[in-house]
Amino acid sequence: PLPPEFERLWLGAQGNPHDFGAWTELLGFVEQENHLFAARKAFDAFFAHYPYCYGYWKKYADMERRFDCARQAEEVFERGLQSIPLSMDLWIHYISYLQSTLDMNLPESTQKIRGVFEAAVAAAGMDFRSDKLWELYVEWEREHGDLRAVTGIYDRVLSMPTQLYNHHSSLVPRNVSMVPRNAPQHPKTPSWFKEHVLHNHPKDILSPEELLWVQSKLATDPVPKPPEPEGTEAPPGEDLPPGVEGKASAKDPEEDLDQEKIRELVISMRQQIYAQNEAEVSKRWNFEDGIKRPYFHVKPLERAQLRNWREYLDFEMAAGSHERTIVLFERCVIACALYEEFWIK
């Protein structure tokens, strides 16, 4: 049976669906009572009117989980992500939920999480504030030892205009005149992609096709051979082990040099992409800085923010790709859901 207080709050919300406060009071009550059936009724009705509220999707899924309703919890996540596929927080919360509940010793669990990561970056990876999602994907693949997959993810995000674009790479010296003054700085953060290339063997991080192409490219410009090492000498008063006299070091300096040349070429190939991406970020930075409330709320937006959305959309329609324009519109109608001009636009 539903608590009597629930019926009162339910009638208040149903009687005036546009009264956001009545809904939050109802949802707060079912959470406090920890009444699953009342919660399901309240949340389902609430989302029919306010599907963009990420925080309440999370609360709903967490309640299902507390009652060990794993299938229902996952269904709540899926419904929420269908409603707001650009919600970085909801994707990350869903992935965290899967990582904590699936048996990671099973191959299908790894496949499922990788599939959800792919769905997440396909849906939300073009969002200007998607950096955390990309970084989690990189770290997850690195933990699972798939360094080629890490390279593939980096290649995708290196050409993506995002807020922390320089966090991922720093392949080239930053163009001070191009980067906005208020861009976030990360002096203590390593250049992730560059570190990835420098600290792993090329054959472990490159696809066979790219490695072959790089090697053939270097073959057209042969690397000078290092001088042959002379006989090894022991320090005064010490004898070399038997059989070592006169032999070169066991480590092949030519192989080391080849690896370094491959790494240099791999990095330089991505420098132009990085520079182009930096230019795209600089074009959008002021617009992004003007977005003070990227999430949904029933409170009115300031005129300056509404004007910023209009001008940003006009810019993207004129200068950006169709796909990027659609993503910006989807972001806009979350923050500006109650302004019909943006739906019409």
Phi, psi and omega in degrees: 000147179276142180298146180303322180297328178299317182300320179296313181292324179298314180295325178296318180288319180292326181291332179218081185299340181274000177273094184298325180297324178296322179292315182294327176294318178297313182293323176297323180294313183292330175293315182296320180284342182056043183258105190297315184291323175294322180296315180301315180297316184290312182296317181298320179290321180299315184289343174294336180254327186228071185285350185269005183274091182306314186302326182281331172298318179298315179300319180296312180296320180296324178293317177301321181292321180300330178268013179059032177263075188297316182296316180294323178298316180294324177296323178297315178301315182296319178296317180298319182285337171289326180283318181227074182296346179269004182282101179300318183297320182289321175300313182295320179295321178296315180297319178298320178299315180296318181296330183271347184245336181277152175278104186286357174281348180268133180302325182293335177292316177298317180297321181294314182295320177298321178296321179290320175302316180296319177296323181294312182287333176292323183276321190234001185293342179270356176296139182299336183251035184266009188303318183299322179296314179298317182294322177296321179296315178301311183296322180295316179294322179296318179297331180270004171079011181264084185289330176294322177295323177300315178300318180298320179293316177302317181300327180285317185281338180296336180257014183256117177293106179229166185300319183252040184305323182284347176292325187280335193224292189051049182287328183233159175303134184291137178281102188299325182288340184269325186280129179301148183298328183267015177292140181295139180254146180225067184296334183267354183270127179293157175287098194305310183293317181298317177298320179300318181286317187287335187253012177227153179291137182308322182291341180274338186249345182254147173294154179305324181294315180291321179298318179296319180295316180297317180296320179291326178296316179291332181295333179284346178227077189304142177279128179301137180287140176289156179298145179294130179291141178279178182304137181288137179246143177271152175302153180306133177088358180240148178254144175286151174299152180304137176088355183266337185306130173078359182265152177287164178300147180296334180277129184276110181295332180292321178295319177300318180296319178299317179298317180296320178295321177297314180299317180300317182291320179300317180290316183295329179298333183262356182295319181294320178299316181297316181296320178296320180294321178300321178295320179293321178298316183297328179293331188257351191300313182296323176297314181295323180294335180278352179273102183265340180225085184282352183259171179279141170204151181282344179293144180298150175271149177294154181300323182297321180290321177297316179297320179298317178298317180300312183292323179295315179298317178299318179298312184294324178296326182276326190247338187260179177281164178299317182297315180294325178296317179298318179299319180294320176299318180297321175295318183297315185282356167281308181290327185246036186300333184266010179247106188294338181300327182283327175294318180294317180300000000 
